Amino acid sequence: MSQHPQSILIKNATIVNEGALREADILIQEGRISKISGDISDRSAQVIEASGLHVFPGVIDDQVHFREPGLTHKGDIYTESRAAVAGGVTSFMEMPNTVPNTLTQTLLEEKYSIAEKRSLANYSFFMGASNDNLEEILKTDPENVCGLKIFMGSSTGNMLVDNDKALNTIFSSTPMLIATHCEDERTIRQNIEIWKNKYGDNIPFEEHPNIRSEEACFLSSSYAVDLAKKYNTRLHILHISTAKEIELFDNKTPLREKRITAEVCIHHLWFDQRDYNRLGSRIKWNPAVKSPSDKEALFKAMLDDHLDIIATDHAPHTLEEKEQSYLSAPSGGPLIQHSLPAMIEFYHRGKISLEKIAEKMSHAVADCFRIKDRGYIREGYRADLSLVNLNAPWRVEKENILAKCKWSPFEGLIFRAKVTDTFVNGYRVWSNGRIIESPAAMRLKFERS
């Protein structure tokens, strides 16, 4: 980052932070929050009048696929970070199933180099695991890299880790956080054959949760938990999608003391099996969107802290790719621009408090990954902030989607809350519907001993 931005004074805001709502001013100096108090005065600062607005700590999304390098026709670090900041997301952690797969330290650092030049949001990148790259894994610096990603289910190229010996070796020898995609590959393949025998190549999309089933998820998640308990590994299981898996997780231990944590994604909280008839491939994700009862159980488990954080698994594909038949259409979709508005929509429906949204999308992510100086609105912390008008309805339309793929499963939906401004390290990078180019973004740092 170049020279620090001008001092900024946010006046008369309602701050959503650490379990409370508080009306106060926020003074930002040299990219950090220097003071939070009532009636701050600073003649050198640019004043932003925030009466009627809520200030959230910038959202930290721990699971995105920005597609660079190798898949940039779908998205890239610049375009997807634009979508991120437009939705109040100030930091992201990106996955290693790019092309080539991020399986060496050299390839990992190449992604950091791209982000340093092109990202509008703060960034970190997961190191990837395969059945045979342990030597490279062990070179990873836990203070500069968010974690190690293991695909214990279908993935791209050489990234499916399905060798028991390799898994035991990685879990027993890796000191840093391991994040897993958990679906049992053998079960999925068996299910595909069953449905192919029934439908041929024209499998209906509503069969996706039967193919990528509860059984496939639980077999893999429970195996990962068993390995983590065996070796006292720091395990984080991504995108939990079934009610059955909730029993694997603890809601009694404080988050910073947990050795096993879990995430739930926006799409598993919003959509369910009934939506396949309307949206088809647009809600084809792995793991699959499942039953209404799974959806409700996941929401409850997020509220009662069995599931620790909320993320998106933002994974854009072109519409041309998504509009293929079931077996050919790729899984994944764009969500990062709409994650905070979607959760605030749940607030308007009386399902969650604003304070809980800030906890699950910012505080808990910072605590889970031990991110340095981010995730809270605190004096001395980096000034990553989102200003939100809770009552400014807008419709999701192709014209206002910033992801490169230019579509969303939320198209046509009216959200009642709008992100008016986003600050990254004290720079205003999004304001009233437009991107402000800046040298704001920084590599995330982690406090791990």
N, C-alpha and C positions, 0 to 999 in steps of 0.2 A: 504494500500500500504506500502511496506517495504522501505528500504533506497532509496534515490533518485538516479536516473540513472546518468551515466556520462554526463558531459556537452557536448552538441552537437552544432556544428556550421554549419549551412546550408548556403553554399556560392553560390552567383550569381544566385539566384532564381528569377523567375517572380512571384510575390505575387499577388494573386487574392483576393481582400479584400475591403469591404466598397465602392463598386462602382468604383474601379479603379484597373489598373494593374501597378505594381511598381517593378522595378528591385532592389533588396537589399539582404543583408545577414540577417539571423535570428539566434540569439544566444539563446540556451535553457540551463537554469541552474536550478537545483532542481525542475525539472518537469514543469517549467513555462517559458514563453517567456520573457527573461530578456532584450533583446535589438533587435531593428530592425533598420538597418542603412546600408549605403554603406561601404564596405571594413572593416568589423569587423575583429579584430585579437584576438585570445585567444589560447595560446599554450597548455592550459590544456584540450581543447575541442577536441572531435572527429570531424573531418572535413568531411562533405558530400558535394561533388561537385554537384551542381544542375543546371549547365548551360544547357539551353534548356528545363528545366522542369518548370512546374507551381506548385506553392504551394497554395492549397486551405485550408480554415479552415475545420477541420474534419466535415464530414456530421453528422447531428443529425437526426435520424429517429424516429418520434414520434409515429409510429404505427407498431408494429411487434408482431408476435405470435411465440414464441420460444419453446412452447409445453411442458415446464417442470414446474411443475410435471405432471405426469399422462398420457402424450401422447408422450413419448420420443422415440417411434419407428419412429416418424415423424421427430423429431429434438429435440435438447436440448440446454441449454444456452451455453455450450461450443462449440458445433458444429456450431450453428448459429452465435455466436459472431465471430468465425473464418471466416465465410463467410462475415460477416460485415466488419471486418478490411481489408480483402482482397480487398474489394470494396471501401475503403476510408471512411467507416462509423465508427466513433469513439465513438458514444453514441447512445443508443436506449432506447425507452420507450415501455414496453411490456404489453400486454393485459391480463385481468383476466379470460378469458374463458379456463383456464387449468383445470385439474382434480385432486383434487376438485377445484371448482370455487373459486376465491379469494374474498370471501365475509366476511371475518373476519380479524381483525388486526393480529391475530396469523398466519393465512395462508399467509397474505401479507409479514410479516417479515420472514417467512420461505423461500420465494422466494428470498428476499434480501440476506439471508444467503447462499443460493446456488450460487447466482451470485458473492458474495464476494470471494468464493473459486474457481469459474470455469469460470467466464467471462473474455474475452480478451478486451472487450469494456466497456466504462462507461455505467451505467445502472440506470433505474428507472422503477417502476412497478405501474400500475394503480390499485387503489382500485376498486373492482367491486360493482355494485348496483343490488339489486333484488327488488321485491315488498315489502319485509319485513325485510331489514337489516339496517334501518336508524340509529339505535343506534351505529352500528359498523362504518357506514359511517362518523358519526360526530366525531369519535375519530381520524380521519386521520389528520396527521400533514402536512400542506401545504408547509412547508419548506423542508420536506424530501421525499415527494411523489408528482409525476408529476401531478396527477389529479384523478378524479372519472370517471369511464367509465360506460355509460348506453347504453345497447343494446335496441334501440327502433325498433326492428325487430328481425328476427329469430336468435337464438343463441343456446348455449349449456346449458342443465340443467335448472337451476332456474334463468338464466340471462336475460330472456326477461322481460323487465319492461313494462307492458301494462296496468297497472292500473292507471287511471287518477288521483285518489287521491294520490297514491304513487308518481307519477311524480310531481304533484304540491307541495307535501311536500318536496321532494328532491330538486327541483329547488328553493324553497323559503327558505330553511334552510341551504343549503350547501354553505359555503363561498369560497371554492376553485374552480378551473377550473373543469368544467364538459365537458367531451368529449363524443359525441354521435355517434352511428351507427344508421342512420335514414332510415328505410324502413317500410312502413305500412303493418303490418302482415295480417290484414284482406284482403286487396287488393291482396296480394301475394297468399293467400290460395284460393281466388276466381279464380285467374288466373290459378293456378295449375289445378283446377278442369276443367276449360275450355279446357286446352291443353291435359289433360288426356282423356277427352271425345273424343278429336279429334285423338290422337295418341296412346292411351292406355299407356303402360309402356315405349314405345319407343319414347319419346319426343326428337326431334332433339335439339342439343345444341344451334343452332342458334335461338331457341325460348326463350333462357334464358333472354334476355333483354325485351321480351314481357311479361314474367312472373314476373320478378322483374323489373317492368316498371317505366317509368318516373313518372306516377301518384303515384305509391307506394313511390317513393323517395320524391317527392314534398310534399305530404300529411304529411309525417313524419318530414321532415326538416322544413317546415313552422310551424308545431305545436311546434317543439323545439324552433324555433326563437320566436314565440309568448310567450311561457313560459318564456324564458330568458328576453324578454322585459318587461313582466309583473312584474318579480321579480328582475330585474337588475342583473341577474345571469351571471357569466363569462362562456360563452358557446363556445365550439370549436367543429364544426361539421366535422367529418372525411369523407374521400373519396367521395367527391362530384362527381357525375357521369353524370349529365344532364345539358343541357344548361338552362333549365327552372329554376333550383335552383339558378343560378348565381344572379338572381334579388333579392335574399334574403340578399345579402351581400353588404357592403359598401366599396368603394375604395377611399374615400376622407379622412377619419379619419386616423391619424398616427397609425401604428400597435400597439404600446405600449399603446395607449389610447382606442383601440377597446374593447368592451365588448363581441362582437360576431365575431368569426373568423372561417375560413374554410380551409380545406386541399384538395389537389388533389393528386392522386397517379399515379405512373409511368405507370401502365397498362392502366389507362384511358386516358393518353396522347399518348400512343404508339399504342395500338390495337383499333380495332373497329369491328362492327358487321360482316364485311366481312371476318374477320379472323377465325370465328367459323368453317367454312368449312374445313380449314386447320389444326387448332389446337384443336378444340373440347373442351374437358373437361380441357385441360391445361390452357385455359383462362376463365374458369368458376370461377368468383369471385362474391362475394356479397358486394356492389351493382354490377350489371352486367356491363361489357363492352358494350357500346351502339353504337349509329349510328356514321358515319363519321362526321356529322354536330355537334353532341355533342362533339366529340373529339376535333374538331377545336375550338369550343366555349370555352371549358375548357382551352385549351392552351392560347387563347387570354385572358381569365379571370385571368389566373395565371400571365401573363405578365403585365396586367393592375391593379393588386393588389385587384381584387375582391376575388380571392383565394390566401391565404396568404403563404402557405408553400407546399412543395413537400415531400411526404413520399412513403413508399412501400406497407404497409399492408402485409409484408412478412409473409406467412402462409403456411408452407410446409405440404404436404401429400405424402405418398408413391405413386409410379406410379401404383401399384396394386390397391390402393384405387381410384385413379383418372381415371383409365381405365374402371370403371364400367359404367352402363347406366346412363342417365341423372338424374333420381330421386335418385340414390344411390351414385353417384360420389360427394364427398365433394367439397365445394367451397374454393378457395384459392390456392396460389402457391408461390414458392420461388422467391424472387426478390432482396434481399438486396445486394448481391455481385455485381449486375450489374446496380444499380441505378445511380451512378455517371457516369460510362461509357455511359449509355443510354442517359443521359442528355447532355453529351459532344458530343454525336453523333448528337443530335439536333443542337448543336452549329456548327458542321461541315456542317450541312445542311442549315445554315443561319437563323435558327428559334429563337435563343436565344443567348445572350451574356454570356461569362464566368462570368462576374460580377453578372449577374442576377441568374445564377446557384448558386453561392456562397450565394447570398442573400436568395434564396428560400429554400435552403437545409441546411443552417447553421445559418446565421444572424437572419432570421425571426423566425426560430424555437426557438432560444435562447430568442428572444424578446417576442414571443407569450407565452412561458411557464415561462419566467423570470428566466432562468437558470443562475446560478452564474458562472462568469469567464470563459465562454465557448462560442463558436459560432463565434468568431472573431479572427483575427490575430492581437493581441494587446499586448503591453508590460505589463507584470503583469498577463496576462491571462494564463490559463492552456495550455500546449503545445500539443494540439490536432490538428494534421496537416496531410494532404494528399499530397504527391508529385505525379504529373501526367505528363506522357509523352503524349502530345496531338497527336503525330504521331507515334504510335507503334502498328500497327494493330495486332489483335489476334482474334481467333475464339473461341466462346463459345462451349465447348465440355464436355461431361460427365466427362472426366478425369480431367478437371480443375475446376469443380464445387465443392465448399467446403460445401454447405448445405448437411445435412445428407441424404436427399431424393435423391440426385445425379441426378436431372433433372432440366431443366429450360425451360420456354416458349421461351427463346432467343437462344436455342441450334441451332447451325449451322450458327448463325449470326456473322459477323465480325464487331467488334467495332474498331474504329480508335484510341481510347485513352486507355491507360493502367495506372492503379495505380501502381507505382513502389515501393512506401514506405508509410507506415502509422505509425504515432506517436500518442500514447495515454499517456497523462501526461508525455511527454518527453521520454518515452520508445519507441524504434522502435519495433513494433510488427509484421510488414509485410515488407519484403524486397525482391524484385526481384523474386517473385513467391513462397516464403516460409514464413511460420509462425515462429515467434520467441517468444517462450514462455516467459512470464514475469509477474511480479506482478503489472501490470500497472493500471488495471481498478479501478475505484472509483464510489461510489454512487453519483449520481447527487444531487446537492443542488439548492434550489430555493429561490429567493429574493422576498418575497411577504409580503405586509403589510396589 
